[in-house]
C-alpha cells in the first residue's frame, strides 16, 4: 500500500474546478471533490490502474468523463495535476 501525495499544482487545479462547479451547483461540487479524492486513494492499492501517461514517466486516471488525474508512481504516488479532457496535454 503506497501513500498518495498531492502536489500543490494538483490541489490548485482541483480547487479551481471545484470553485467553478460550486458557482452553478454547490452540492455537485462537494460530490465531485469527494469522488476525485476517493478515486485517487484507490491508487494506493492499485497504483497501475491508470493508463500510461502522455508525458514520460506518468500515468493517467480518468476520474470523471471530463477529468484526468496525472500521477507518478515511485515510493509514493504523486498526484501531479487534474486536467480537463479537452485540454491539450502535455
C-alpha positions in Angstrom: 0.0 0.0 0.0 1.5 3.3 -1.1 1.0 6.8 0.2 -1.0 9.1 -2.1 0.6 12.6 -2.1 -1.0 15.6 -3.8 1.3 18.3 -5.3 0.4 21.9 -4.8 -0.3 22.2 -8.5 -2.8 19.3 -8.4 -4.5 20.8 -5.4 -4.7 24.2 -7.1 -6.2 22.5 -10.3 -8.8 20.7 -8.2 -9.6 23.9 -6.2 -10.3 25.9 -9.4 -12.5 23.1 -10.8 -14.5 22.9 -7.5 -14.9 26.7 -7.4 -16.3 26.7 -11.0 -18.7 23.8 -10.3 -19.8 25.4 -7.0 -21.0 28.6 -8.8 -23.7 26.5 -10.5 -24.3 23.6 -8.2 -22.7 23.6 -4.7 -23.8 20.0 -3.8 -22.3 18.7 -7.1 -19.0 20.5 -6.3 -18.7 18.7 -3.0 -19.7 15.3 -4.5 -17.1 15.8 -7.3 -14.4 16.6 -4.8 -15.2 13.5 -2.7 -15.2 11.4 -5.9 -11.8 12.7 -7.0 -10.2 12.1 -3.7 -11.7 8.6 -3.4 -10.6 7.7 -6.9 -7.1 8.9 -6.1 -7.0 7.0 -2.9 -7.7 3.7 -4.8 -4.3 4.2 -6.4 -2.8 3.4 -3.0 -3.7 -0.3 -3.5 -3.7 -0.3 -7.3 -1.0 2.2 -8.5 -1.0 1.0 -12.1 -4.8 1.0 -12.7 -4.4 4.2 -14.8 -3.1 4.1 -18.3 0.5 5.0 -19.3 0.6 8.8 -19.5 1.4 11.1 -22.4 4.3 12.6 -20.5 7.2 10.3 -19.9 7.1 8.5 -16.5 3.5 9.5 -15.8 0.2 7.7 -15.6 -3.3 9.0 -16.1 -6.6 8.0 -14.4 -10.0 9.0 -15.7 -11.9 10.1 -12.6 -14.8 11.6 -14.4 -15.8 11.7 -18.0 -14.3 15.2 -18.2 -11.3 15.0 -15.9 -8.0 13.1 -15.7 -5.6 12.8 -12.8 -2.0 12.6 -13.9 0.4 10.9 -11.5 3.8 9.3 -11.0 4.5 6.1 -9.2 7.7 5.9 -7.2 7.9 5.0 -3.5 4.8 7.2 -3.2 2.0 8.1 -5.6 2.3 11.8 -6.5 -0.8 13.3 -8.0 0.6 15.9 -10.4 -2.5 17.5 -11.9 -6.2 17.4 -12.5 -6.8 18.1 -16.2 -10.0 18.6 -18.3 -10.2 16.0 -21.0 -10.5 18.7 -23.7 -7.3 20.4 -22.6 -4.2 19.8 -24.7 -1.7 18.0 -22.6 1.3 17.8 -22.3 
